[in-house]
Amino acid sequence: MPVLYVIGIILLIGLDQLVKHWVVASLALGQSFSVVDGILSITRINNTGAAW
């Protein structure tokens, strides 16, 4: 069972990185893309802060 968790985490991280790459390559700063109309949209912003 722990192997499935590791595989799931790796897949989620990979999906996250793919979406980030697509957003940077496709959207201008401040531009939005509607995934589900009125419910979910993706907007490109730059985070200049850091967690550490």
Phi and psi in degrees as GROMACS dihedral restraints (atoms count N, CA, C in turn):
[ dihedral_restraints ]
;  ai    aj    ak    al  type     phi  dphi    fc
    3     4     5     6     1   -59.8    20    10
    4     5     6     7     1   -28.9    20    10
    6     7     8     9     1   -64.6    20    10
    7     8     9    10     1   -38.2    20    10
    9    10    11    12     1   -64.5    20    10
   10    11    12    13     1   -37.7    20    10
   12    13    14    15     1   -63.3    20    10
   13    14    15    16     1   -43.8    20    10
   15    16    17    18     1   -63.2    20    10
   16    17    18    19     1   -44.6    20    10
   18    19    20    21     1   -62.3    20    10
   19    20    21    22     1   -43.1    20    10
   21    22    23    24     1   -61.9    20    10
   22    23    24    25     1   -42.8    20    10
   24    25    26    27     1   -64.3    20    10
   25    26    27    28     1   -43.5    20    10
   27    28    29    30     1   -61.7    20    10
   28    29    30    31     1   -42.5    20    10
   30    31    32    33     1   -64.3    20    10
   31    32    33    34     1   -41.4    20    10
   33    34    35    36     1   -65.3    20    10
   34    35    36    37     1   -41.0    20    10
   36    37    38    39     1   -64.9    20    10
   37    38    39    40     1   -41.5    20    10
   39    40    41    42     1   -62.3    20    10
   40    41    42    43     1   -43.9    20    10
   42    43    44    45     1   -62.3    20    10
   43    44    45    46     1   -42.3    20    10
   45    46    47    48     1   -58.6    20    10
   46    47    48    49     1   -45.3    20    10
   48    49    50    51     1   -67.2    20    10
   49    50    51    52     1   -38.1    20    10
   51    52    53    54     1   -63.5    20    10
   52    53    54    55     1   -43.5    20    10
   54    55    56    57     1   -64.8    20    10
   55    56    57    58     1   -42.4    20    10
   57    58    59    60     1   -61.6    20    10
   58    59    60    61     1   -43.5    20    10
   60    61    62    63     1   -62.6    20    10
   61    62    63    64     1   -44.0    20    10
   63    64    65    66     1   -61.6    20    10
   64    65    66    67     1   -43.9    20    10
   66    67    68    69     1   -62.0    20    10
   67    68    69    70     1   -46.7    20    10
   69    70    71    72     1   -64.4    20    10
   70    71    72    73     1   -38.2    20    10
   72    73    74    75     1   -77.8    20    10
   73    74    75    76     1   -25.5    20    10
   75    76    77    78     1  -110.0    20    10
   76    77    78    79     1   -26.9    20    10
   78    79    80    81     1  -112.6    20    10
   79    80    81    82     1   141.7    20    10
   81    82    83    84     1   -81.5    20    10
   82    83    84    85     1   161.6    20    10
   84    85    86    87     1   -55.4    20    10
   85    86    87    88     1   129.9    20    10
   87    88    89    90     1    85.0    20    10
   88    89    90    91     1    -9.8    20    10
   90    91    92    93     1   -78.6    20    10
   91    92    93    94     1   144.2    20    10
   93    94    95    96     1  -116.8    20    10
   94    95    96    97     1   156.7    20    10
   96    97    98    99     1  -133.6    20    10
   97    98    99   100     1   123.9    20    10
   99   100   101   102     1   -83.8    20    10
  100   101   102   103     1   120.4    20    10
  102   103   104   105     1   -87.7    20    10
  103   104   105   106     1   -52.3    20    10
  105   106   107   108     1  -126.3    20    10
  106   107   108   109     1   112.6    20    10
  108   109   110   111     1   -49.8    20    10
  109   110   111   112     1   121.3    20    10
  111   112   113   114     1    79.1    20    10
  112   113   114   115     1    -4.5    20    10
  114   115   116   117     1  -119.7    20    10
  115   116   117   118     1   -47.0    20    10
  117   118   119   120     1  -138.0    20    10
  118   119   120   121     1   126.2    20    10
  120   121   122   123     1  -137.2    20    10
  121   122   123   124     1   156.0    20    10
  123   124   125   126     1  -112.5    20    10
  124   125   126   127     1   126.2    20    10
  126   127   128   129     1  -122.1    20    10
  127   128   129   130     1   133.1    20    10
  129   130   131   132     1   -84.4    20    10
  130   131   132   133     1   122.7    20    10
  132   133   134   135     1  -135.2    20    10
  133   134   135   136     1   160.9    20    10
  135   136   137   138     1  -109.0    20    10
  136   137   138   139     1   128.5    20    10
  138   139   140   141     1   -94.7    20    10
  139   140   141   142     1   111.1    20    10
  141   142   143   144     1   -89.5    20    10
  142   143   144   145     1    -4.3    20    10
  144   145   146   147     1   -88.6    20    10
  145   146   147   148     1   174.6    20    10
  147   148   149   150     1  -140.5    20    10
  148   149   150   151     1   152.1    20    10
  150   151   152   153     1   -81.8    20    10
  151   152   153   154     1   -19.5    20    10
